[in-house]
Amino acid sequence: MGPPKAVIKPAPGDLLLLNPRQIHAVRPSSDEPRITLGHFIGYHGTDRPLTLWS
């Protein structure tokens, strides 16, 4: 697969949104707790609001 195209190191309080269809990895949190929330955001166009469901 080669080296990663991007490495992101979030700070406490950062919100990351990613496309789960893209290959991704998350390193284990070894010394600090991590909160993870999985959800889906639907984009239907500029004339309609985003839809959130899980």
Beta strands, then each sheet from edge to edge (+ up, - down):
strand 1: 40-42
strand 2: 51-53
sheet 1: 1+ 2-
end
